[in-house]
Amino acid sequence: MKKPANYLHDPSITIVTGVCPHDCPDTCSWQVAVDKTGRAVDIWGHPDHPITQGRLCGKVDRYLERTYHPGRLTTPLRRIGPKGSGRFEPISWEDACATIAQRLQQIVAEYGAEAILPYSYAGTIGLLQGEGMASRFFNKLGATRLARSICAEAGIEGYLYTMGAAEGTDTQAFAHARLILIWGSNTLTSNLHLWPFIQAARRMGARVVVIDPVRTRTAQAADEWIALRPGTDGALALAMMHVIIGEGLYDADYVERYTAGFDQLAERVQGWTPARAAAITGVPAPKIVALARAYATTQPAAIRVNYGMQRHFGGGMAMRTITCLPALAGAWREYGGGIQLSSSGYFRHLDRTELHRPDLLAGRDPRWLNMNRLGDALSLDPERLARACYHPRPVDRIPAPSHAGPPVKALIVYNCNPAAVCPDQQAVLAGLRRDDLFTVVLEHFQTDTADYADIVLPATTQLEHWDILKPYGHTFLALNRPAIAPLGQSLPNSEIFRRLAAAMGFDEPCVRESDEEILRRFVEEQTHERFANITWERLLREGFVRLNLPEQHRPFAQGGFPTPSGKCEFYSERMARDGYDPLPTYTPPKWLAGDGQVQLSVESGETNLPMPGSQHLICISPPAHSFLNSTFTVVERFRAREGEPSLLIHPEDAVARGVADGDEVSVSNERGAVTLRARVTEDVIPGLVVAPGIWWAKFSAGGRNINQITMQDEADMGAGALFYDALVTVEKMTPVETLASAAIMAPDPS
């Protein structure tokens, strides 16, 4: 582990405190050593941060390689070749901004501002460089609004119906648990800094159980791996509640005081026997019984549930159902008990009004488009555009095509690489190829998406700008100071949108404020008691400050749930109003209940599941260990660690298809096909294949990645994405097919 002491007595080195900006719950504070020339020469985890504890993940520990990568974009670019060719010429910032402003003004005049679509996600989760100045710009413009639902929306909505807010067990509290269920989370890959607290609990005798369709790194390190079919988690939770209630293992006092709807819940789970759940989940009934008994009788018991579990059609209901378990068992009573999905709810009182300036809409109410349906949104078919309109609940109706608004004529992409990460890749690329679509991309590298841009604008990395970050895995607000000057002509997102605002003729003072002015005012304007101890001066001095919460926070030890009833809602009136079953239930994934390929009778539990040797296999695409979404794919070191795009397949399924370890295979369905390298392993269950992602398409055979086979359809709640809900066929490729696929791979952007 690197030490700041290595540099403390070196007069040629300045140490700057910052924070990792990437889409990870840990939001690690870091320190950067900068030499006299202004170059960053080292980076390490801040040793005083209670969560980071001086450590960074293997990706961010090499962050300087990404910052100084030879492929960094350092000047604005204008397209000179066909869309997708990646051919550009340098232009000045003045020309770039003038060109963009002219095109946007023309589009607004002809089609209206809703014909402009901003497209962004969590390339940075910073409050300013994410959606700060960008929101001011697009609100003033009156552009279409983007429903950013691609990652967590289904699970968050399900959690909120039960709990009222995305609050739960502190990361530090896991060290005090005696039973830990890691449910749909590969902690060692996607939440590394929780693991030391889990290990501390194990040293005190805690048992760790991983519930996952894949024997991940985390499952291999746990005490037990419970393998279940993807998308069947809700059925497992219902059967656990059947046992806990049926055997009288629930905390009757806690249930009586602090929950609503227990009698209805007890009636609902009567029919969810372990045998019924076993037929759906693939988990043997005795194992379900043992898990339920252990969970209800071991205190404190903690659940870490993550977003991978909810990326299927029934994901929201599954999360809602699992979230009932801690209240049923009374697990909230003790420090170290409960459940953690996200800590974002602890920041829900963060006032972002002055940051985003919704008043700039001036009474306008632009439409919302769902980012998961970008392929539909970019189509010129009015019916497909209507489907892309955000409709997160059953009571929200898809508008008639005549009421869907104008076609998207301009796309402004920042903090995202939709050509690689969006579902239904062929549909997305077809939209990006439209000659009449004006596309602007703010980026660090020439990504798959940048290849389709008309104008590419070079953005700064986290080492080069100011920001404040709100984590979703702990409760420490953090300040990022710029450690180095922007490379070349790159600019922070905030400055890019300032320049675009000026080019558009916007004259509001708020689109001219500096980053430090914006962030200082943002901190000073917080009035909720949770931010009482956080000041701008303290953030400058310390780098990170914990919210004003009790030291050993037990959020719901005495109820106080932020739901309409003030209780944990087993029965939810709000769900009923929104068009859902108000009680926990099981909503099957599409692979199990959809398209007539696989049938399920929820009432009887009888199933016709994909089995080894059948035509279709279930395909999921969780994160590769060395990547974070598509952010680190450009770095050669990380691509070398991953090897190449691959497909994990069980030996029984491989034998049935004549596939051997190392063979090239075609993975396909009605949406498309992708070529992957087969890795035959018992770390996946029969009937399942796993394609770790997200590889840029240009680093993949045939210029296609796994999102060729994922669908634009929405989850049951929040219109979330269905990345883990695809049926595919897997076929061994012939040598001729393999050569043809390799021959059309795109060049390295560096």
Secondary structure by P-SEA (a helix, b strand, c coil): ccccccccccccbbbbbbbbcccccccccbbbbbcccccccccccccccccccccccccccaaaaaaaccccccbbbbbcccccccbbbbbcaaaaaaaaaaaaaaaaaccccccbbbbbcccccccccccaaaaaaaaaacccccccccccaaaaaaaaacccccccccccccccccbbbbcccccccccccaaaaaaaaaaabbbbbbbccccccccccccccccccccaaaaaaaaaaaaaaaacccaaaaaacccccaaaaaaaaccccaaaaaacccccaaaaaaaaaaaaccccbbbbcccccccccaaaaaaaaaaacccccccccccccccccccccccccccccccccccccccbbbbbbbcccccccccccaaaaaaacccccccccccccccccccccbbbbccccccccccaaaaaaaaaacccbbbbbbccccccccccccbbbbbbccccccbbbbbcccccccccccccccccccccaaaaaaaaaaaaccccccccccaaaaaaaaaaaccccccccccaaaaaacccccccccccccccccccccccccccccccaaaaaacccccbbbbbcccccccccccccccccccccccccccbbbbbbccccccccccccccaaaaaaaccbbbbbcaaaaaaacccccbbbbbbcccbbbbbbbbbcccccccbbbbcccccccccccccccccccccccccccccccccbbbbbbbbbcaaaaaaaaaacccccc
